[in-house]
Each structure stands twice: as structure tokens, then as C-alpha cells.
Amino acid sequence: MILFSSFHHSITLTFQYSIIPMFKEVFMATQVVSMTEFKTLTLKGRGKVRDIYDLEDRLLIVATDRISAFDVVMPNPIPDKGRVLTQLSKFWFDMTKEIVPNHIISTDVKDFPEGCRSYQEILRDRSMLVVKTDVIPIECVVRGYLSGSGWEEYRKSGEVCGIQLPKGLVESSKLEEPIFTPATKEEVGLHDENITFGKAEKIVGKDLAQRLRDISLAVYKRGRDFAEGKGILIADTKMEFGIKGGKLLLIDELFTPDSSRFWPKDDYRPGGSQKSFDKQFLRDYLISLRWDKNPPAPQLPEEIVRKTREKYLEAYERLVERSLTPALSPQGRG
């Protein structure tokens, strides 16, 4: 959850049917939130996707519909994306709380402080009231398959983050055992950097680094096994942790299409890139443009916005086995 203090745009809260006419009936009932501006709350900062408000010993985290790729925020929001991230994270946090406690207090706006009530139509389904923690300054990445930056490292050196892997692996190969490959946490607009476990130990301390590794691997295995039963392979994922009163907590998001690579199990074929239910579809489009991966990001065509939304929704529906409840406008709520 990397924060920055300012965002050079005013609030964007619109109905998306004007952007994608062919989906007018769907988006007429969907609030698309690119950014929030809650004047009576204290803004702590904005991440690439989330707006964070300071409620003294707690935080209000709002998942907007912004989307980033290669650590750069795109100019186009993805309708319903923030709601998918919040509801899917809640689902996984509940499933893994016996492995490690998490920071969630509530995702029900009825439980939020009185000062949040006037914003409940925006907050509903896309926000979390959480414990404020001291965020641990590394990303905890677990890889079960060889893809993305891990594949690029392996091609060059036969290693990923200092971990020697068997020879002869191909892109998207399943690893014999998942590996813990930490990364730095960089400011918005900068690229996170893969690091060795030894460097992670120097950043956070040896004992804590080992705890983070063991817990991250255990959480990944729980999610991997469940998702595979639903027809989704979790190729890799990123987790974040914080400390509150000496207690280690899982924070931010968990096993979402933003933080993980989701591949359809039935279509899995090692030896190349895979079909996906995540941001890889968007990444592949951006790569085809020969964009240099630095701001500003290019405008996304309507078809890319539509297909990205569909992939996020399909991932949610496959895993949770129900449709995402429609988010109606204030005028549309009964």
C-alpha cells in the first residue's frame, strides 16, 4: 500500500454508460469511482488504486476503479473493479485468518464511524475499515509458476531472486514447490525491484523475514489449492504485512486480479504466456504498443476496458460462486 500525498485531478464519480455505449444497460446502474474526495475526512494518501483516510487508530481504505500496469496508473477506470478487489479480498481474508490474522475490522458501511455515513453510497461494497499498522517495507511475493519478471530473471541467470531453479524450465512452467521472492516497495510511478531473501533480511531483520516467508507460503498454498478446485491456477501473488502492538497482520488485499496471476486451469499450456483473468490481458495490450512503461500511460480503447472488466468479474464469480451484487446509483436503490 504505497501512498502519495496529492493527486492532480478532481473527484471523478460518473456513470460509465457514456464511455462504453454497447454496455449501457449494465453501466447505467454502476457508479464508476476514479477518485474520492471526502471533505469531512482526513485523506492520508492515495495509492495506485486505493484512497486511504485516517480515522485516528483506524484507516478507511476505498478501492477505486483505477487500474495500474507496470506500476503506472492508467487514464481509464475499469467499472466495478474496486468492488471486485474489496469483496474478493474479504473472501480470502476470511479463509486464511486461521493462518495469519488480518487488518479488517469491517466491510459493512453500517459499522463505519458516523463521519463516513454521508458517503455510504460510494463506500458500499468497495471499502474496508481496518486496523492502522506499521507497514513492513517489502512486498511478499510467492511464485508457483514461472512467469513475468521471474521468467525474465530465469532466462538470464537460471535463478529467481537468488533461488537456483532446475535447468530446462519454460515460460509458465509449474515449479516443484512455490518459492518466496520478495520485492522492494517503491513510490507510485516507480517500479518495484525483485530482491534476494538475504536483502529482505537486511531490510526487516532475519527473524521477521523468515516469518514473512513461512506465512506467505502457507497462505499461498491455501489459496492455490482452493482456486484450483474452482478451475483457476494462481500462478503467483503479492502480499503485504503490517505490525500492530507487536502482532503481525496481513493487510491491503489478497488474491485479487490486481495482486495475482489467475490462469484458467483447462487452458494451461506451459511454454508461453497463458490466458488469464487478471491484469496480464492489459499488460499484453500495452506491450503490443511498444510503450516505454513510464508515465503518462496511453488511453485504453473501449474494448480493452470492457474485456478487462469481464475478466475481473469472471474471476470473482468462479471463486466465490455468485455474481457480484449490482451497485446501484443512489436514485436506483430501493
C-alpha positions as CSV (number, residue, x, y, z in Angstrom):
1,M,0.0,0.0,0.0
2,I,2.3,2.8,-1.3
3,L,0.8,6.2,-0.6
4,F,1.4,9.6,-2.2
5,S,0.1,12.9,-0.8
6,S,-1.5,14.5,-3.8
7,F,-3.5,13.6,-6.9
8,H,-3.8,16.2,-9.6
9,H,-7.4,15.6,-10.5
10,S,-10.8,16.4,-9.0
11,I,-13.2,13.7,-7.9
12,T,-14.5,11.6,-10.8
13,L,-17.7,9.8,-10.0
14,T,-19.7,9.1,-13.1
15,F,-22.0,6.6,-14.8
16,Q,-19.9,4.6,-17.2
17,Y,-22.6,4.1,-19.9
18,S,-21.4,7.2,-21.7
19,I,-18.0,5.7,-22.2
20,I,-19.0,2.2,-23.4
21,P,-22.3,2.5,-25.3
22,M,-22.7,-1.2,-26.0
23,F,-22.8,-1.9,-22.3
24,K,-25.2,0.9,-21.5
25,E,-27.7,-1.2,-19.6
26,V,-25.1,-2.6,-17.3
27,F,-23.3,0.6,-16.6
28,M,-26.3,2.8,-16.1
29,A,-26.6,1.2,-12.6
30,T,-22.9,1.2,-11.9
31,Q,-21.0,4.0,-10.2
32,V,-17.5,4.3,-11.6
33,V,-15.2,5.8,-9.0
34,S,-11.9,7.0,-10.3
35,M,-11.1,9.1,-7.1
36,T,-12.8,10.1,-3.9
37,E,-12.8,13.5,-2.2
38,F,-14.4,13.1,1.2
39,K,-14.1,16.7,2.5
40,T,-15.0,15.9,6.1
41,L,-12.5,13.0,6.4
42,T,-8.7,13.3,6.6
43,L,-7.0,12.0,3.5
44,K,-3.9,10.1,4.4
45,G,-2.8,9.4,0.8
46,R,-3.6,7.7,-2.5
47,G,-2.1,4.6,-3.8
48,K,-2.2,3.4,-7.4
49,V,-5.7,2.0,-6.8
50,R,-6.8,2.9,-3.2
51,D,-7.7,6.1,-1.4
52,I,-6.8,6.0,2.3
53,Y,-8.4,8.1,5.0
54,D,-7.1,8.5,8.5
55,L,-9.5,7.7,11.3
56,E,-7.1,8.0,14.2
57,D,-6.3,4.4,15.2
58,R,-8.1,3.0,12.1
59,L,-8.0,3.5,8.4
60,L,-10.8,3.7,5.8
61,I,-9.5,2.1,2.6
62,V,-11.5,2.8,-0.5
63,A,-10.8,0.7,-3.6
64,T,-11.4,2.9,-6.6
65,D,-11.8,1.7,-10.2
66,R,-8.3,2.9,-11.1
67,I,-6.1,0.3,-12.7
68,S,-2.3,0.3,-13.0
69,A,0.1,-1.7,-15.1
70,F,3.9,-1.7,-14.8
71,D,3.4,0.5,-11.7
72,V,1.8,3.2,-13.8
73,V,-1.9,4.3,-13.3
74,M,-3.9,4.1,-16.5
75,P,-6.1,7.1,-17.5
76,N,-9.2,4.9,-17.9
77,P,-11.0,3.3,-14.9
78,I,-12.4,-0.2,-15.1
79,P,-16.1,-0.3,-14.0
80,D,-16.7,-2.5,-10.9
81,K,-13.0,-3.2,-10.4
82,G,-12.8,-1.7,-6.9
83,R,-15.8,-3.7,-5.8
84,V,-14.3,-6.9,-7.1
85,L,-11.0,-6.2,-5.3
86,T,-12.7,-5.5,-1.9
87,Q,-15.2,-8.3,-2.0
88,L,-12.6,-10.9,-3.2
89,S,-10.1,-9.7,-0.6
90,K,-12.7,-10.1,2.1
91,F,-13.4,-13.6,0.9
92,W,-9.8,-14.6,1.1
93,F,-9.0,-12.8,4.3
94,D,-11.9,-14.8,5.9
95,M,-10.5,-18.1,4.5
96,T,-6.9,-17.5,5.7
97,K,-7.4,-15.9,9.1
98,E,-6.5,-19.1,10.9
99,I,-3.1,-19.0,9.2
100,V,-2.5,-15.3,10.0
101,P,-4.8,-12.6,11.4
102,N,-5.6,-9.6,9.1
103,H,-6.3,-6.0,9.4
104,I,-10.1,-6.0,8.6
105,I,-12.5,-4.6,11.2
106,S,-15.5,-4.5,8.9
107,T,-16.5,-4.1,5.2
108,D,-20.1,-3.2,6.1
109,V,-20.8,0.5,5.9
110,K,-23.2,0.2,8.8
111,D,-20.2,-0.5,11.1
112,F,-18.3,2.5,9.9
113,P,-17.9,5.6,12.0
114,E,-20.7,8.2,11.9
115,G,-18.5,10.6,9.9
116,C,-18.5,8.1,7.0
117,R,-22.2,7.7,6.7
118,S,-22.8,10.5,4.3
119,Y,-20.5,8.8,1.8
120,Q,-22.1,5.3,2.2
121,E,-23.4,5.1,-1.4
122,I,-19.8,5.5,-2.7
123,L,-18.3,3.3,0.0
124,R,-20.7,0.4,-0.2
125,D,-19.0,-2.8,-1.4
126,R,-15.7,-1.1,-2.2
127,S,-14.3,-0.1,1.2
128,M,-12.8,-1.6,4.3
129,L,-12.5,-0.2,7.9
130,V,-9.1,-1.6,9.0
131,V,-6.6,-1.5,11.9
132,K,-3.8,1.0,11.3
133,T,-0.5,-0.8,11.3
134,D,3.2,-0.1,10.8
135,V,3.6,-1.3,7.2
136,I,6.5,-3.7,6.6
137,P,8.6,-2.2,3.8
138,I,8.8,-5.2,1.5
139,E,6.4,-6.9,-0.9
140,C,5.9,-10.6,-0.1
141,V,5.7,-12.4,-3.5
142,V,5.1,-16.1,-3.9
143,R,5.5,-17.9,-7.2
144,G,4.1,-21.3,-8.0
145,Y,4.7,-20.9,-11.7
146,L,7.5,-19.3,-13.8
147,S,6.1,-16.1,-15.3
148,G,6.5,-12.3,-15.6
149,S,9.7,-10.9,-14.1
150,G,10.5,-14.3,-12.6
151,W,10.6,-15.8,-16.1
152,E,12.8,-12.9,-17.3
153,E,15.3,-13.5,-14.4
154,Y,15.4,-17.2,-15.0
155,R,16.1,-16.8,-18.7
156,K,19.1,-14.6,-17.9
157,S,20.6,-16.4,-14.9
158,G,18.7,-19.7,-14.1
159,E,17.7,-18.0,-10.8
160,V,14.8,-16.0,-9.4
161,C,15.7,-13.6,-6.6
162,G,18.8,-15.7,-5.9
163,I,17.0,-19.0,-5.8
164,Q,18.6,-21.5,-8.2
165,L,15.9,-23.4,-10.3
166,P,16.2,-26.6,-12.4
167,K,17.5,-26.2,-15.9
168,G,15.2,-26.7,-18.9
169,L,12.1,-24.8,-17.5
170,V,10.0,-22.9,-20.0
171,E,7.7,-19.9,-19.6
172,S,4.8,-20.8,-17.3
173,S,6.4,-24.0,-16.0
174,K,4.9,-25.2,-12.7
175,L,7.6,-25.1,-10.0
176,E,8.2,-28.2,-7.9
177,E,7.5,-26.1,-4.8
178,P,6.4,-22.5,-4.6
179,I,9.2,-20.0,-3.9
180,F,9.3,-16.8,-1.8
181,T,10.7,-14.0,-3.9
182,P,10.4,-10.6,-2.1
183,A,10.5,-7.2,-3.7
184,T,11.1,-3.6,-2.6
185,K,8.1,-1.2,-2.1
186,E,8.7,1.8,-4.3
187,E,6.8,5.1,-4.6
188,V,3.9,5.4,-7.1
189,G,5.3,5.6,-10.6
190,L,8.5,3.8,-9.8
191,H,9.0,0.1,-10.4
192,D,9.2,-2.4,-7.5
193,E,12.5,-4.3,-7.6
194,N,12.9,-8.0,-7.0
195,I,15.4,-8.7,-4.2
196,T,17.1,-11.8,-2.7
197,F,16.0,-13.2,0.6
198,G,19.2,-12.1,2.1
199,K,18.5,-8.5,1.2
200,A,15.0,-8.8,2.7
201,E,16.6,-10.0,5.9
202,K,18.8,-6.9,6.0
203,I,15.7,-4.6,5.4
204,V,13.4,-6.2,8.0
205,G,15.6,-8.4,10.2
206,K,16.3,-12.1,9.9
207,D,13.6,-13.4,12.2
208,L,10.8,-11.3,10.7
209,A,11.9,-12.1,7.2
210,Q,11.7,-15.9,8.0
211,R,8.2,-15.4,9.5
212,L,7.0,-13.5,6.4
213,R,8.4,-16.2,4.1
214,D,6.8,-19.1,6.1
215,I,3.4,-17.3,6.4
216,S,3.3,-16.1,2.8
217,L,4.0,-19.7,1.5
218,A,1.3,-21.1,3.8
219,V,-1.3,-18.5,2.7
220,Y,-0.4,-19.1,-1.0
221,K,-0.8,-22.8,-0.7
222,R,-4.2,-22.4,0.9
223,G,-5.4,-20.1,-1.9
224,R,-3.8,-22.2,-4.6
225,D,-5.5,-25.4,-3.6
226,F,-8.9,-23.8,-3.2
227,A,-8.7,-21.9,-6.5
228,E,-7.5,-24.9,-8.4
229,G,-10.7,-26.7,-7.3
230,K,-12.6,-23.8,-9.0
231,G,-10.7,-24.1,-12.2
232,I,-8.2,-21.3,-11.6
233,L,-4.4,-21.6,-11.3
234,I,-2.9,-18.9,-9.1
235,A,0.5,-18.6,-10.8
236,D,1.9,-16.0,-8.4
237,T,0.7,-13.5,-5.9
238,K,1.8,-10.5,-3.8
239,M,1.1,-9.9,-0.1
240,E,1.7,-7.1,2.3
241,F,2.0,-7.2,6.1
242,G,1.9,-4.7,8.9
243,I,2.5,-4.8,12.7
244,K,0.2,-3.6,15.3
245,G,1.1,-3.9,19.0
246,G,3.8,-6.4,18.2
247,K,1.3,-8.6,16.2
248,L,1.9,-9.4,12.6
249,L,-1.2,-8.8,10.4
250,L,-1.9,-9.5,6.7
251,I,-3.0,-6.2,5.1
252,D,-4.1,-4.4,1.9
253,E,-5.5,-7.0,-0.5
254,L,-5.3,-10.8,-1.0
255,F,-5.5,-13.0,-4.1
256,T,-7.1,-10.4,-6.4
257,P,-6.7,-10.0,-10.1
258,D,-4.5,-7.0,-9.2
259,S,-2.2,-8.8,-6.9
260,S,-2.1,-12.2,-8.6
261,R,-1.9,-14.0,-11.9
262,F,-5.0,-16.1,-12.4
263,W,-4.9,-18.6,-15.2
264,P,-7.8,-20.9,-16.4
265,K,-6.8,-24.4,-15.5
266,D,-8.4,-26.0,-18.5
267,D,-6.3,-23.8,-20.9
268,Y,-3.0,-24.2,-19.1
269,R,-0.2,-25.0,-21.5
270,P,3.4,-24.4,-20.4
271,G,5.8,-23.0,-23.0
272,G,4.4,-19.5,-23.4
273,S,2.1,-16.9,-21.9
274,Q,-1.3,-18.0,-20.6
275,K,-4.9,-16.9,-20.9
276,S,-5.7,-15.0,-17.8
277,F,-8.4,-13.5,-15.5
278,D,-6.1,-10.7,-14.4
279,K,-4.1,-7.6,-15.5
280,Q,-2.0,-9.7,-17.8
281,F,-4.5,-9.1,-20.5
282,L,-4.0,-5.4,-20.1
283,R,-0.2,-5.8,-19.8
284,D,-0.1,-7.8,-23.1
285,Y,-2.1,-5.0,-24.8
286,L,0.3,-2.3,-23.5
287,I,3.3,-4.4,-24.6
288,S,1.9,-4.5,-28.1
289,L,2.0,-0.7,-28.2
290,R,5.8,-0.6,-27.5
291,W,5.0,1.9,-24.7
292,D,8.1,2.6,-22.6
293,K,6.3,1.8,-19.3
294,N,6.7,5.3,-18.0
295,P,4.1,7.9,-17.3
296,P,1.9,9.1,-18.9
297,A,0.1,5.9,-19.8
298,P,-1.8,5.6,-23.1
299,Q,-5.6,5.9,-23.3
300,L,-7.3,2.5,-23.3
301,P,-9.7,1.5,-26.1
302,E,-13.3,0.7,-25.1
303,E,-12.8,-2.9,-26.0
304,I,-9.8,-3.3,-23.6
305,V,-11.8,-1.6,-20.8
306,R,-14.8,-3.9,-21.4
307,K,-12.7,-7.1,-21.6
308,T,-10.7,-6.2,-18.5
309,R,-13.9,-5.7,-16.6
310,E,-15.2,-9.1,-17.8
311,K,-12.1,-10.9,-16.7
312,Y,-12.2,-9.4,-13.2
313,L,-15.9,-10.3,-12.8
314,E,-15.4,-13.8,-14.1
315,A,-12.5,-14.4,-11.6
316,Y,-14.8,-13.3,-8.8
317,E,-17.7,-15.4,-9.9
318,R,-15.7,-18.5,-10.4
319,L,-14.0,-18.3,-7.0
320,V,-16.9,-17.1,-4.9
321,E,-19.6,-18.9,-6.9
322,R,-22.0,-16.0,-7.0
323,S,-22.4,-12.8,-9.1
324,L,-21.2,-9.5,-7.8
325,T,-24.2,-7.7,-6.4
326,P,-25.1,-4.8,-8.7
327,A,-24.0,-1.4,-7.3
328,L,-26.9,0.9,-8.0
329,S,-26.9,4.6,-8.1
330,P,-28.5,6.5,-5.2
331,Q,-31.5,7.1,-7.4
332,G,-31.7,3.4,-8.3
333,R,-31.6,1.9,-4.8
334,G,-34.9,0.7,-3.5
